[in-house]
């Protein structure tokens, strides 16, 4: 009897999970070798960094498709279903195609499992990474846009020799795995920069910049830096997003409509343009290609309006750097008064740092938890940390996401037409909320 998609996904996710990293590329390399080296089937743009990887990857994907190329994109984590992680031509892989691919690859996974390389069977992320490379080879795609899972140097995605290595802003996150300082974390992420590649670097903390530039010098990689070589020139908020002007290989280009909110998204767009032009060997894209590519970008759960009356906005931000970008973008784009927050976070994050930033903008916070993972901070524990930043009188609790959204909407309705709701925190929390608020297949 054939297994359902849900059963296949459950079995995959029962493997060593993403947050318990087993630092080695030997297992994923062994599987890809058995699959005939699909990771070598096309050129790769690899994207690392602390914040902005997912949205930058989506913009790069859209620009490459605007050029007429067939694009594969691998991202993590997913919001609702694992099929979101593997995209071909801008469409998530179908459940049927994913399930068939798993059934084909699983016997080889079991061969690698049996070897217990470094004492560990294949992890969930390693299997998913190999599945993505296999799907891209089967398609076949012209180019793969691949988001690093964690760090870079030993990440499963980094078994490729990426033609272009993109490094988004680096900040403190996953310190228990990557190091306690920005320089140590940058050293891990710099591992995606290889000999002969082009490194496209977002503006960085000076400690990170020194490490990244030293790596480029060490391996002889060509460097493109935000500021000297490319960047955002200007941006003006507009209905449904913003109008931006960026520095391209051919000079300044303006009047680009970006249907996303926030200065961080505008800078990610400039980074994406530079990455694609680096991939093209420094050849400029036409104004039409850039304009069309960025106008078509959709980034779920990034200041995404998922309900009206009251307006409910969904975002992901699991560290202070991300929280600041979220609040700045929300404040600029929406004039909510009051702002009601719905927040759920993982226990291993800098929750206090995020709460301090949320307390500046949220009138009331509804603290909840995430049903799908044991890593989530319980609602009561989050409420206690929130009370330190907000004061107990501004904090509410809810047992689950559905109850939290219901409470926030009730508070917003009572407050009147100027009120809004922001659901923010973990990607998994955003996934739970989005599954409740956005119908499958619906473009919000």
C-alpha positions as CSV (number, residue, x, y, z in Angstrom):
1,X,0.0,0.0,0.0
2,X,1.5,3.3,-1.1
3,X,2.1,6.0,1.6
4,X,0.4,9.3,1.6
5,X,2.2,12.6,1.2
6,X,1.7,13.3,4.9
7,X,3.2,9.9,5.9
8,X,6.2,10.5,3.6
9,X,6.8,13.9,5.1
10,X,6.4,12.7,8.7
11,X,9.0,10.0,8.1
12,X,11.5,12.4,6.6
13,X,11.0,14.9,9.5
14,X,11.6,12.1,12.0
15,X,15.2,12.1,10.9
16,X,17.8,14.1,12.8
17,X,16.2,17.6,12.8
18,X,17.6,20.8,11.4
19,X,18.3,22.5,14.7
20,X,20.6,19.6,15.8
21,X,23.4,20.0,13.3
22,X,25.8,17.2,12.6
23,X,28.7,19.2,11.0
24,X,29.8,17.1,8.0
25,X,29.2,17.1,4.3
26,X,30.3,13.5,3.9
27,X,26.7,12.0,4.1
28,X,25.1,14.4,1.6
29,X,28.1,14.0,-0.7
30,X,27.9,10.2,-0.5
31,X,24.2,10.3,-1.5
32,X,24.8,12.8,-4.3
33,X,27.6,10.5,-5.6
34,X,25.1,7.6,-5.7
35,X,22.6,9.9,-7.5
36,X,25.2,10.7,-10.2
37,X,26.3,14.1,-8.9
38,X,23.2,16.1,-9.6
39,X,24.8,19.1,-7.7
40,X,27.1,19.5,-10.7
41,X,24.3,19.6,-13.3
42,X,24.0,23.3,-13.5
43,X,25.6,26.5,-12.2
44,X,24.7,27.6,-8.7
45,X,24.1,30.9,-6.9
46,X,24.6,30.2,-3.2
47,X,23.2,32.5,-0.6
48,X,24.3,32.8,3.1
49,X,23.8,35.3,5.8
50,X,21.8,35.8,9.0
51,X,18.8,37.8,7.7
52,X,17.4,38.3,4.2
53,X,18.5,35.0,2.5
54,X,14.9,33.9,1.6
55,X,13.7,37.2,0.1
56,X,17.0,37.7,-1.7
57,X,16.7,34.2,-3.2
58,X,13.2,34.9,-4.4
59,X,14.3,38.1,-6.1
60,X,17.3,36.5,-7.7
61,X,15.0,33.7,-8.9
62,X,12.5,36.2,-10.4
63,X,15.2,38.2,-12.1
64,X,16.7,35.1,-13.7
65,X,13.3,34.0,-15.0
66,X,12.8,37.5,-16.4
67,X,15.9,36.7,-18.4
68,X,14.2,33.7,-19.8
69,X,16.2,31.1,-17.8
70,X,14.8,28.0,-16.2
71,X,15.5,28.3,-12.5
72,X,15.5,25.9,-9.6
73,X,15.4,27.4,-6.1
74,X,16.0,25.6,-2.8
75,X,15.0,27.3,0.4
76,X,14.5,26.6,4.1
77,X,12.6,26.4,6.4
78,X,9.2,26.0,4.9
79,X,6.0,27.8,6.1
80,X,3.4,25.1,5.6
81,X,4.7,22.1,3.6
82,X,8.1,20.8,2.7
83,X,7.3,21.1,-1.1
84,X,7.8,24.9,-0.7
85,X,11.6,24.2,-0.3
86,X,12.0,23.0,-3.9
87,X,10.8,25.3,-6.6
88,X,11.2,25.0,-10.4
89,X,10.2,27.9,-12.7
90,X,8.7,29.8,-9.8
91,X,6.4,26.9,-8.8
92,X,6.7,24.7,-5.8
93,X,7.3,21.1,-6.6
94,X,3.9,19.2,-6.6
95,X,3.2,16.7,-3.8
96,X,3.0,13.9,-6.3
97,X,6.4,14.8,-7.9
98,X,8.0,15.2,-4.5
99,X,6.6,11.9,-3.2
100,X,7.8,10.1,-6.4
101,X,11.2,11.6,-6.0
102,X,11.5,10.5,-2.4
103,X,10.5,6.9,-3.3
104,X,13.1,6.8,-6.0
105,X,15.9,8.2,-3.8
106,X,15.0,6.5,-0.5
107,X,16.8,3.2,-1.2
108,X,20.1,5.2,-1.8
109,X,19.4,7.2,1.4
110,X,19.2,3.9,3.3
111,X,22.5,2.8,1.8
112,X,24.1,5.9,3.2
113,X,22.3,5.5,6.5
114,X,23.7,2.0,6.9
115,X,27.3,3.4,6.7
116,X,26.6,5.7,9.8
117,X,29.2,8.2,8.5
118,X,30.6,10.1,11.4
119,X,28.2,8.0,13.6
120,X,25.1,9.6,12.2
121,X,22.4,8.5,9.7
122,X,21.4,11.1,7.1
123,X,19.7,14.2,8.6
124,X,16.4,15.6,7.4
125,X,18.1,18.7,5.9
126,X,20.8,16.6,4.1
127,X,18.1,14.4,2.5
128,X,16.1,17.5,1.4
129,X,19.2,19.1,0.0
130,X,20.0,16.0,-2.1
131,X,16.4,15.8,-3.3
132,X,16.5,19.4,-4.4
133,X,19.7,18.9,-6.4
134,X,18.2,15.7,-7.9
135,X,15.0,17.6,-8.9
136,X,17.0,20.4,-10.5
137,X,19.0,17.8,-12.6
138,X,15.9,16.0,-13.6
139,X,14.1,19.2,-14.7
140,X,16.7,20.2,-16.0
141,X,17.2,23.8,-14.9
142,X,19.6,26.4,-16.3
143,X,20.7,27.7,-12.9
144,X,20.0,26.8,-9.2
145,X,19.5,29.5,-6.6
146,X,20.3,27.8,-3.3
147,X,19.8,29.2,0.2
148,X,22.3,27.9,2.8
149,X,20.6,26.2,5.8
150,X,23.0,27.2,8.6
151,X,26.4,28.7,8.6
152,X,28.0,27.9,5.3
153,X,31.4,26.1,5.6
154,X,30.0,22.7,6.4
155,X,26.4,23.2,5.4
156,X,24.9,20.4,3.2
157,X,24.2,22.9,0.4
158,X,27.8,23.8,0.1
159,X,29.0,20.6,-1.6
160,X,28.7,22.7,-4.8
161,X,31.3,25.0,-6.3
162,X,29.0,28.0,-6.5
163,X,29.8,30.4,-9.4
164,X,28.3,33.3,-7.3
165,X,28.4,33.4,-3.5
166,X,26.0,36.0,-2.0
167,X,26.4,37.0,1.6
168,X,23.5,38.8,3.2
169,X,24.0,40.9,6.4
170,X,25.6,38.9,9.2
171,X,24.6,39.2,12.8
172,X,24.5,37.2,16.0
173,X,22.3,34.1,15.6
174,X,22.8,30.3,16.2
175,X,25.7,31.3,18.5
176,X,25.7,27.8,20.1
177,X,26.7,26.4,16.7
178,X,28.5,29.1,14.8
179,X,30.4,31.1,17.4
180,X,29.9,33.8,19.9
181,X,31.2,36.7,17.9
182,X,30.2,38.3,14.5
183,X,33.8,37.5,13.2
184,X,33.4,33.8,14.1
185,X,30.0,33.6,12.5
186,X,31.3,35.4,9.4
187,X,34.2,32.8,9.2
188,X,31.6,30.0,8.9
189,X,29.5,31.8,6.3
190,X,32.6,32.8,4.3
191,X,33.0,29.1,3.6
192,X,30.7,29.4,0.6
193,X,33.2,31.6,-1.2
194,X,35.4,29.3,-3.4
195,X,38.3,29.8,-5.7
196,X,37.3,31.4,-9.0
197,X,33.9,32.4,-7.7
198,X,32.3,35.9,-7.5
199,X,31.4,37.1,-4.0
200,X,28.6,39.6,-3.8
201,X,28.6,41.1,-0.3
202,X,25.8,43.1,1.4
203,X,27.0,45.9,3.7
204,X,28.4,44.2,6.8
205,X,29.5,44.9,10.4
206,X,33.2,45.8,10.1
207,X,34.2,42.5,11.9
208,X,32.3,40.5,9.3
209,X,33.6,42.5,6.4
210,X,37.2,41.9,7.4
211,X,36.7,38.2,7.6
212,X,34.8,38.0,4.3
213,X,37.3,40.1,2.4
214,X,40.2,38.0,3.8
215,X,38.5,34.9,2.5
216,X,38.0,36.4,-1.0
217,X,41.7,37.4,-1.0
218,X,42.7,33.9,0.2
219,X,40.8,32.0,-2.6
220,X,41.2,34.6,-5.3
221,X,37.4,35.4,-5.6
222,X,36.2,38.5,-7.3
223,X,34.4,40.9,-4.9
224,X,31.4,43.1,-5.4
225,X,30.5,45.1,-2.3
226,X,27.4,47.0,-1.4
227,X,28.4,50.6,-1.4
228,X,31.5,50.7,-3.7
229,X,30.2,48.5,-6.5
230,X,26.4,48.3,-6.2
231,X,23.6,49.4,-3.9
232,X,20.3,51.1,-3.2
233,X,20.4,54.7,-4.3
234,X,16.9,55.9,-3.3
235,X,13.5,54.6,-2.3
236,X,10.1,56.0,-1.9
237,X,7.2,54.3,-0.1
238,X,4.3,53.6,-2.4
239,X,0.9,51.9,-2.4
240,X,1.5,48.1,-2.0
241,X,5.3,48.5,-1.6
242,X,7.9,51.1,-2.8
243,X,9.6,52.6,-5.8
244,X,13.4,52.1,-5.8
245,X,16.5,53.3,-7.6
246,X,19.5,51.0,-7.7
247,X,23.1,51.0,-9.0
248,X,23.5,48.4,-11.7
249,X,26.4,47.3,-13.9
250,X,25.2,49.9,-16.5
251,X,24.7,52.7,-14.0
252,X,21.8,54.0,-11.9
253,X,18.3,52.6,-12.7
254,X,15.2,54.1,-11.2
255,X,11.4,53.9,-11.2
256,X,11.5,50.2,-10.2
257,X,8.3,49.1,-8.5
258,X,9.1,46.7,-5.7
259,X,5.8,45.2,-4.2
260,X,7.4,44.7,-0.8
261,X,7.7,46.9,2.3
262,X,10.7,48.1,4.2
263,X,14.2,49.5,3.5
264,X,15.7,46.0,4.1
265,X,13.7,44.7,1.2
266,X,14.9,47.5,-1.1
267,X,18.5,46.7,-0.2
268,X,17.9,43.0,-0.8
269,X,16.6,43.9,-4.2
270,X,19.8,45.8,-5.0
271,X,21.8,42.8,-3.7
272,X,19.8,40.5,-6.0
273,X,20.4,42.6,-9.1
274,X,24.2,42.6,-8.3
275,X,24.1,38.8,-7.8
276,X,22.4,38.2,-11.2
277,X,24.7,40.6,-13.0
278,X,27.7,38.8,-11.4
279,X,26.3,35.5,-12.6
280,X,26.1,37.0,-16.1
281,X,29.9,37.8,-15.9
282,X,29.3,41.5,-15.2
283,X,27.1,41.9,-18.2
284,X,24.3,44.4,-17.4
285,X,20.6,43.3,-17.5
286,X,18.3,45.5,-19.4
287,X,16.0,48.0,-17.6
288,X,13.0,46.0,-18.8
289,X,14.4,42.7,-17.3
290,X,15.1,44.2,-13.9
291,X,11.8,46.1,-13.8
292,X,9.7,43.1,-14.8
293,X,11.7,40.7,-12.6
294,X,11.3,42.8,-9.4
295,X,7.7,43.8,-10.1
296,X,6.7,40.1,-10.1
297,X,8.3,39.2,-6.8
298,X,6.1,37.6,-4.1
299,X,7.6,36.9,-0.7
300,X,5.1,35.1,1.6
301,X,5.2,36.1,5.3
302,X,7.4,39.1,4.9
303,X,5.2,42.0,5.9
304,X,2.4,40.2,4.0
305,X,-1.2,41.4,4.4
306,X,-3.2,38.3,5.1
307,X,-6.5,39.8,6.2
308,X,-8.4,43.1,6.1
309,X,-10.8,44.7,8.6
310,X,-8.9,44.6,10.8
311,X,-5.6,44.5,8.8
312,X,-3.5,41.6,9.8
313,X,0.2,41.6,8.7
314,X,2.4,38.5,8.8
315,X,6.2,38.5,9.2
316,X,9.1,36.4,10.3
317,X,11.8,37.8,12.5
318,X,13.6,35.5,15.0
319,X,16.4,37.8,16.2
320,X,16.8,41.5,17.1
321,X,18.3,42.5,13.7
322,X,15.2,41.0,11.9
323,X,12.8,42.4,14.5
324,X,14.2,45.9,13.9
325,X,13.7,45.6,10.1
326,X,10.2,44.3,10.7
327,X,9.1,47.1,13.0
328,X,10.7,49.8,10.8
329,X,9.1,48.4,7.7
330,X,5.7,48.1,9.3
331,X,5.8,51.6,10.8
332,X,6.7,53.1,7.5
333,X,4.1,51.2,5.5
334,X,1.1,51.1,7.9
335,X,-0.3,53.7,10.3
336,X,-1.6,51.3,12.9
337,X,-2.8,52.8,16.2
338,X,-3.0,50.7,18.3
339,X,-0.8,47.8,17.1
340,X,-1.6,44.4,18.5
341,X,1.1,41.8,18.3
342,X,0.8,38.0,18.1
343,X,4.2,36.4,18.8
344,X,5.6,32.9,19.1
345,X,9.3,32.1,19.3
346,X,11.8,29.3,19.6
347,X,13.3,28.9,23.1
348,X,16.9,29.1,21.8
349,X,16.6,32.6,20.3
350,X,17.4,36.0,21.8
351,X,13.8,36.5,22.9
352,X,14.5,39.3,25.3
353,X,16.2,41.3,22.6
354,X,13.3,40.8,20.2
355,X,10.8,41.7,23.0
356,X,12.6,45.0,23.7
357,X,12.1,46.1,20.0
358,X,8.5,44.9,19.8
359,X,7.7,46.8,23.0
360,X,8.6,50.1,21.3
361,X,5.8,49.6,18.7
362,X,3.2,47.2,20.0
363,X,0.5,48.5,22.3
364,X,-0.4,45.0,23.4
365,X,1.2,41.6,22.8
366,X,-0.6,38.3,22.7
367,X,2.0,35.6,23.5
368,X,1.4,32.0,22.2
369,X,3.4,29.0,21.2
370,X,4.0,26.8,18.1
371,X,2.2,23.4,18.0
372,X,4.5,21.8,15.5
373,X,7.8,21.8,17.4
374,X,9.0,21.0,20.9
375,X,11.6,23.8,20.5
376,X,9.0,26.5,20.9
377,X,8.9,28.6,24.0
378,X,5.7,27.9,25.9
379,X,3.2,30.7,25.9
380,X,3.6,31.3,29.6
381,X,7.4,31.5,29.3
382,X,7.2,33.9,26.5
383,X,4.6,36.0,28.4
384,X,7.0,36.2,31.3
385,X,9.8,37.5,29.1
386,X,7.4,39.9,27.4
387,X,6.3,41.3,30.7
388,X,9.9,42.4,31.4
389,X,9.8,44.6,28.3
390,X,6.2,45.6,28.0
391,X,4.9,45.6,31.6
392,X,2.5,42.9,32.6
393,X,-0.6,45.0,31.9
394,X,0.2,45.0,28.1
395,X,0.7,41.3,27.8
396,X,-1.9,38.6,27.0
397,X,-1.5,34.9,26.7
398,X,-3.1,32.3,24.4
399,X,-2.7,28.5,24.3
400,X,-2.4,28.2,20.5
401,X,-2.1,30.3,17.4
402,X,-5.8,30.2,16.5
403,X,-6.7,31.5,20.0
404,X,-4.0,34.2,19.8
405,X,-5.2,35.4,16.4
406,X,-8.8,35.5,17.7
407,X,-7.8,37.5,20.7
408,X,-5.7,40.0,18.7
409,X,-8.5,40.5,16.2
410,X,-11.0,41.0,19.0
411,X,-8.7,43.7,20.6
412,X,-8.3,45.4,17.2
413,X,-12.0,45.4,16.5
414,X,-12.7,46.9,19.9
415,X,-10.0,49.6,19.3
416,X,-11.6,50.8,16.1
417,X,-10.6,51.3,12.4
418,X,-7.0,52.5,13.0
419,X,-6.0,49.3,14.7
420,X,-3.9,46.6,13.1
421,X,-2.4,43.2,14.0
422,X,1.2,42.0,13.4
423,X,1.9,38.3,13.7
424,X,5.6,37.9,14.0
425,X,8.4,35.7,15.4
426,X,9.4,32.2,14.3
427,X,9.1,31.0,10.7
428,X,7.1,28.1,12.0
429,X,4.7,30.4,13.8
430,X,4.2,32.3,10.6
431,X,3.6,29.0,8.8
432,X,0.9,28.1,11.3
433,X,-0.8,31.5,11.0
434,X,-0.6,31.6,7.2
435,X,-2.2,28.1,6.9
436,X,-5.1,29.5,8.9
437,X,-5.4,32.9,7.2
438,X,-4.5,32.3,3.5
439,X,-6.3,29.7,1.4
440,X,-4.1,27.2,-0.5
441,X,-3.2,28.5,-3.9
442,X,-4.4,32.0,-3.1
443,X,-2.2,35.0,-3.9
444,X,-2.5,37.5,-1.0
